[in-house]
Amino acid sequence: MDANHGWVERWFNAVWAKSNEAQLRALAAEPLQFHLPGGKSYSLSHDDYLSMLSIWNQRFRDAEFQLKDIIQQGEKTVVLYQCSAYYTGGWARVPKKKQRVHMTGMLYLKQEAGMISECWLEDSSFDVYQQLTQYLD
């Protein structure tokens, strides 16, 4: 990975995978504008964002991220990623399974003064739901 992209790796492997407060504070502005699929957007304090990540990490344990591509232009960065994690229950009313699931996604990050100020997430939540429920099989 390009040395200039080390902060992206820390965002995924420390902040997202481990809810690391020190890395979040080092990388992100407060508040952080967080955009989800479907147009939802939240202005989150570091504590609020860590709370959300902690819940996600309780439901999807031992997350391992692979950064497939990083495109950076000025203060805008797009990351294509893959992730695998163990589902342990508590998401979308899907019963506990201890099943390994695979996810893909794209993250668009905007920085101001070297800090992440906005984050847009597009992910494969429906595919994860399908893996856990076999709803369409």
Backbone as CSV, one residue per row, in Angstrom:
resi,resn,N_x,N_y,N_z,CA_x,CA_y,CA_z,C_x,C_y,C_z
1,MET,0.849,-1.176,0.000,0.000,0.000,0.000,0.890,1.233,0.000
2,ASP,0.483,2.238,-0.718,1.181,3.513,-0.798,1.286,4.122,0.604
3,ALA,2.463,4.623,0.945,2.666,5.215,2.274,1.702,6.369,2.537
4,ASN,1.278,7.060,1.483,0.336,8.166,1.639,-1.060,7.696,2.029
5,HIS,-1.302,6.395,1.952,-2.624,5.859,2.263,-2.671,5.160,3.626
6,GLY,-1.629,5.316,4.421,-1.603,4.680,5.740,-2.770,5.103,6.613
7,TRP,-3.203,6.342,6.487,-4.331,6.827,7.281,-5.612,6.083,6.911
8,VAL,-5.743,5.690,5.624,-6.932,4.940,5.193,-6.923,3.562,5.847
9,GLU,-5.763,2.928,5.853,-5.644,1.615,6.490,-5.981,1.706,7.977
10,ARG,-5.525,2.757,8.653,-5.854,2.932,10.079,-7.351,3.159,10.275
11,TRP,-7.986,3.880,9.333,-9.431,4.123,9.433,-10.190,2.793,9.452
12,PHE,-9.824,1.873,8.574,-10.517,0.590,8.506,-10.080,-0.356,9.622
13,ASN,-8.769,-0.543,9.801,-8.274,-1.589,10.692,-8.213,-1.194,12.162
14,ALA,-8.163,0.081,12.452,-8.166,0.516,13.853,-9.518,1.105,14.243
15,VAL,-10.006,2.056,13.435,-11.266,2.715,13.797,-12.443,1.778,13.568
16,TRP,-12.617,1.289,12.339,-13.790,0.458,12.045,-13.705,-0.922,12.684
17,ALA,-12.591,-1.610,12.554,-12.510,-2.997,13.028,-12.370,-3.096,14.543
18,LYS,-11.824,-2.045,15.185,-11.542,-2.157,16.615,-12.117,-1.023,17.454
19,SER,-12.868,-0.117,16.847,-13.452,1.027,17.571,-12.390,1.778,18.374
20,ASN,-11.229,2.009,17.760,-10.101,2.627,18.442,-10.314,4.137,18.573
21,GLU,-10.534,4.571,19.801,-10.851,5.979,20.063,-9.697,6.907,19.704
22,ALA,-8.475,6.540,20.055,-7.324,7.405,19.778,-7.158,7.625,18.278
23,GLN,-7.318,6.566,17.489,-7.189,6.708,16.036,-8.337,7.529,15.458
24,LEU,-9.548,7.355,15.976,-10.672,8.166,15.504,-10.381,9.642,15.754
25,ARG,-9.934,9.967,16.946,-9.654,11.368,17.278,-8.501,11.927,16.450
26,ALA,-7.539,11.080,16.084,-6.401,11.523,15.273,-6.780,11.727,13.808
27,LEU,-7.806,11.009,13.339,-8.135,11.018,11.912,-9.360,11.840,11.540
28,ALA,-10.307,12.007,12.455,-11.603,12.593,12.082,-11.894,13.887,12.830
29,ALA,-12.515,14.803,12.108,-13.005,16.045,12.703,-14.216,15.729,13.581
30,GLU,-14.538,16.664,14.445,-15.739,16.517,15.267,-16.560,17.795,15.152
31,PRO,-17.800,17.681,14.758,-18.523,16.448,14.439,-18.109,15.891,13.073
32,LEU,-18.384,14.617,12.890,-18.167,13.922,11.626,-19.521,13.771,10.951
33,GLN,-19.608,14.205,9.712,-20.853,14.045,8.950,-20.809,12.666,8.308
34,PHE,-21.728,11.773,8.705,-21.728,10.379,8.255,-22.978,10.126,7.429
35,HIS,-22.778,9.719,6.176,-23.866,9.483,5.232,-24.007,7.977,4.997
36,LEU,-25.236,7.488,5.080,-25.526,6.068,4.889,-26.294,5.842,3.594
37,PRO,-26.322,4.588,3.110,-27.130,4.291,1.927,-28.578,4.729,2.148
38,GLY,-29.214,5.168,1.083,-30.604,5.592,1.182,-30.764,7.062,1.509
39,GLY,-29.661,7.779,1.644,-29.738,9.216,1.854,-29.746,9.686,3.293
40,LYS,-29.658,8.775,4.253,-29.608,9.203,5.656,-28.252,9.842,5.943
41,SER,-28.277,10.883,6.759,-27.051,11.593,7.102,-27.115,12.008,8.566
42,TYR,-25.993,11.836,9.262,-25.932,12.154,10.681,-24.690,12.982,10.976
43,SER,-24.835,13.970,11.822,-23.704,14.728,12.339,-23.363,14.114,13.694
44,LEU,-22.214,13.428,13.775,-21.899,12.623,14.949,-20.669,13.132,15.684
45,SER,-20.777,13.178,16.992,-19.599,13.426,17.823,-18.725,12.172,17.772
46,HIS,-17.498,12.296,18.228,-16.636,11.112,18.291,-17.267,10.039,19.172
47,ASP,-17.831,10.438,20.300,-18.452,9.463,21.203,-19.626,8.754,20.536
48,ASP,-20.450,9.501,19.802,-21.588,8.891,19.101,-21.113,7.918,18.026
49,TYR,-20.080,8.308,17.285,-19.563,7.440,16.223,-18.956,6.169,16.821
50,LEU,-18.194,6.325,17.913,-17.621,5.151,18.583,-18.703,4.230,19.119
51,SER,-19.775,4.791,19.630,-20.891,3.982,20.121,-21.492,3.157,18.989
52,MET,-21.697,3.793,17.836,-22.234,3.087,16.674,-21.277,1.976,16.226
53,LEU,-19.977,2.286,16.180,-18.992,1.278,15.780,-18.925,0.132,16.780
54,SER,-19.023,0.438,18.061,-18.976,-0.607,19.090,-20.139,-1.577,18.938
55,ILE,-21.314,-1.051,18.645,-22.478,-1.918,18.416,-22.239,-2.793,17.195
56,TRP,-21.739,-2.196,16.109,-21.456,-2.971,14.891,-20.430,-4.064,15.189
57,ASN,-19.382,-3.723,15.957,-18.335,-4.699,16.269,-18.814,-5.793,17.220
58,GLN,-19.863,-5.538,17.991,-20.451,-6.595,18.810,-21.238,-7.568,17.936
59,ARG,-21.855,-7.059,16.901,-22.680,-7.894,16.018,-21.855,-8.608,14.956
60,PHE,-20.781,-7.975,14.532,-19.885,-8.536,13.506,-18.473,-8.534,14.083
61,ARG,-18.077,-9.676,14.632,-16.797,-9.775,15.344,-15.653,-10.187,14.411
62,ASP,-14.458,-9.830,14.863,-13.224,-10.207,14.164,-13.240,-9.777,12.702
63,ALA,-13.669,-8.551,12.463,-13.724,-8.026,11.096,-12.314,-7.903,10.526
64,GLU,-12.174,-8.373,9.297,-10.910,-8.262,8.563,-11.199,-7.537,7.261
65,PHE,-10.543,-6.402,7.069,-10.754,-5.589,5.876,-9.626,-5.784,4.882
66,GLN,-9.996,-5.836,3.616,-9.042,-5.802,2.508,-9.374,-4.573,1.682
67,LEU,-8.400,-3.688,1.538,-8.599,-2.492,0.740,-8.206,-2.828,-0.689
68,LYS,-9.188,-2.865,-1.570,-8.973,-3.320,-2.942,-8.473,-2.209,-3.855
69,ASP,-8.906,-0.982,-3.620,-8.459,0.141,-4.437,-8.660,1.428,-3.649
70,ILE,-7.730,2.338,-3.808,-7.818,3.654,-3.175,-7.538,4.692,-4.249
71,ILE,-8.467,5.597,-4.412,-8.317,6.675,-5.382,-8.378,7.984,-4.603
72,GLN,-7.322,8.774,-4.728,-7.266,10.016,-3.966,-7.009,11.183,-4.908
73,GLN,-7.787,12.230,-4.718,-7.602,13.463,-5.471,-7.780,14.623,-4.496
74,GLY,-6.693,15.262,-4.176,-6.755,16.343,-3.199,-7.256,15.831,-1.859
75,GLU,-8.315,16.442,-1.361,-8.860,16.055,-0.058,-10.032,15.083,-0.172
76,LYS,-10.184,14.472,-1.347,-11.248,13.484,-1.568,-10.609,12.120,-1.806
77,THR,-11.128,11.108,-1.118,-10.594,9.752,-1.230,-11.748,8.770,-1.362
78,VAL,-11.620,7.843,-2.313,-12.597,6.771,-2.490,-11.879,5.453,-2.237
79,VAL,-12.499,4.590,-1.441,-11.913,3.296,-1.096,-12.906,2.195,-1.436
80,LEU,-12.453,1.218,-2.220,-13.231,-0.001,-2.454,-12.683,-1.047,-1.496
81,TYR,-13.571,-1.694,-0.747,-13.098,-2.636,0.263,-13.919,-3.920,0.253
82,GLN,-13.315,-4.940,0.841,-14.001,-6.188,1.156,-13.769,-6.449,2.632
83,CYS,-14.713,-7.133,3.240,-14.613,-7.417,4.669,-15.215,-8.785,4.941
84,SER,-14.619,-9.494,5.877,-15.253,-10.703,6.391,-15.283,-10.575,7.913
85,ALA,-16.342,-11.121,8.508,-16.521,-11.038,9.957,-17.463,-12.151,10.395
86,TYR,-17.447,-12.448,11.692,-18.376,-13.427,12.255,-19.618,-12.701,12.754
87,TYR,-20.766,-13.110,12.239,-22.031,-12.547,12.703,-22.417,-13.234,14.004
88,THR,-22.707,-12.434,15.039,-23.026,-13.002,16.351,-24.419,-12.644,16.849
89,GLY,-25.244,-12.062,15.973,-26.620,-11.764,16.351,-26.856,-10.286,16.602
90,GLY,-28.148,-9.915,16.585,-28.537,-8.567,16.936,-28.716,-7.599,15.793
91,TRP,-28.605,-8.057,14.555,-28.732,-7.155,13.402,-29.960,-7.542,12.589
92,ALA,-30.793,-6.570,12.282,-31.953,-6.726,11.389,-32.829,-7.927,11.753
93,ARG,-32.935,-8.189,13.045,-33.767,-9.300,13.545,-33.335,-10.671,13.023
94,VAL,-32.086,-10.790,12.624,-31.559,-12.077,12.173,-30.994,-12.793,13.396
95,PRO,-31.434,-14.028,13.652,-30.955,-14.760,14.828,-29.436,-14.953,14.820
96,LYS,-28.905,-15.138,16.015,-27.478,-15.397,16.196,-27.081,-16.646,15.424
97,LYS,-25.963,-16.560,14.677,-25.555,-17.706,13.866,-24.096,-18.085,14.034
98,LYS,-23.237,-17.148,14.480,-21.788,-17.368,14.483,-21.332,-17.827,13.101
99,GLN,-21.814,-17.148,12.114,-21.518,-17.460,10.717,-20.588,-16.394,10.159
100,ARG,-19.597,-16.834,9.396,-18.701,-15.883,8.723,-19.458,-15.288,7.544
101,VAL,-19.474,-13.967,7.451,-20.128,-13.283,6.338,-19.097,-12.431,5.612
102,HIS,-19.398,-12.164,4.357,-18.506,-11.369,3.513,-19.266,-10.144,3.029
103,MET,-18.584,-9.014,3.067,-19.195,-7.743,2.684,-18.278,-7.028,1.699
104,THR,-18.885,-6.194,0.894,-18.127,-5.300,0.030,-18.698,-3.906,0.203
105,GLY,-17.916,-2.926,-0.161,-18.425,-1.574,-0.054,-17.493,-0.559,-0.668
106,MET,-18.006,0.653,-0.671,-17.245,1.791,-1.157,-17.423,2.920,-0.148
107,LEU,-16.326,3.540,0.193,-16.330,4.645,1.137,-15.761,5.873,0.436
108,TYR,-16.470,6.963,0.553,-15.998,8.244,0.020,-15.713,9.134,1.212
109,LEU,-14.476,9.553,1.343,-14.049,10.357,2.482,-13.629,11.740,2.012
110,LYS,-14.090,12.745,2.707,-13.696,14.119,2.418,-12.944,14.644,3.631
111,GLN,-11.785,15.237,3.384,-10.978,15.790,4.460,-10.968,17.311,4.393
112,GLU,-10.861,17.907,5.554,-10.635,19.345,5.679,-9.507,19.523,6.680
113,ALA,-8.483,20.254,6.275,-7.306,20.476,7.126,-6.711,19.153,7.602
114,GLY,-6.708,18.139,6.734,-6.108,16.854,7.054,-6.943,15.931,7.918
115,MET,-8.163,16.332,8.256,-9.044,15.508,9.091,-10.267,15.094,8.281
116,ILE,-10.736,13.861,8.482,-11.940,13.398,7.802,-13.121,14.189,8.353
117,SER,-13.802,14.902,7.460,-14.943,15.713,7.892,-16.270,15.097,7.466
118,GLU,-16.237,14.330,6.362,-17.449,13.662,5.880,-17.094,12.272,5.390
119,CYS,-18.041,11.355,5.575,-17.856,9.960,5.192,-19.161,9.455,4.588
120,TRP,-19.103,8.999,3.327,-20.260,8.407,2.657,-20.009,6.912,2.546
121,LEU,-20.947,6.108,2.993,-20.831,4.657,2.963,-21.882,4.070,2.035
122,GLU,-21.425,3.252,1.106,-22.309,2.407,0.296,-21.809,0.987,0.504
123,ASP,-22.683,0.101,0.987,-22.222,-1.246,1.297,-23.212,-2.307,0.843
124,SER,-22.823,-3.545,1.070,-23.606,-4.688,0.596,-24.483,-5.270,1.701
125,SER,-25.165,-4.423,2.445,-26.008,-4.898,3.551,-27.041,-5.919,3.096
126,PHE,-27.641,-5.705,1.919,-28.638,-6.663,1.452,-27.997,-8.025,1.206
127,ASP,-26.791,-8.044,0.660,-26.110,-9.317,0.427,-25.783,-10.007,1.751
128,VAL,-25.395,-9.250,2.758,-25.137,-9.838,4.079,-26.428,-10.447,4.626
129,TYR,-27.528,-9.740,4.478,-28.828,-10.261,4.903,-29.136,-11.575,4.179
130,GLN,-28.865,-11.620,2.888,-29.099,-12.834,2.095,-28.212,-13.979,2.585
131,GLN,-26.948,-13.694,2.886,-26.046,-14.736,3.385,-26.566,-15.342,4.685
132,LEU,-27.150,-14.506,5.530,-27.603,-14.966,6.839,-28.972,-15.633,6.812
133,THR,-29.822,-15.250,5.870,-31.201,-15.752,5.875,-31.541,-16.659,4.704
134,GLN,-30.745,-16.619,3.637,-31.057,-17.318,2.385,-32.470,-16.961,1.925
135,TYR,-32.854,-15.716,2.154,-34.205,-15.233,1.867,-34.629,-15.474,0.422
136,LEU,-33.731,-15.287,-0.520,-34.091,-15.428,-1.936,-33.787,-16.801,-2.513
137,ASP,-33.240,-17.702,-1.721,-32.933,-19.059,-2.228,-34.182,-19.896,-2.377
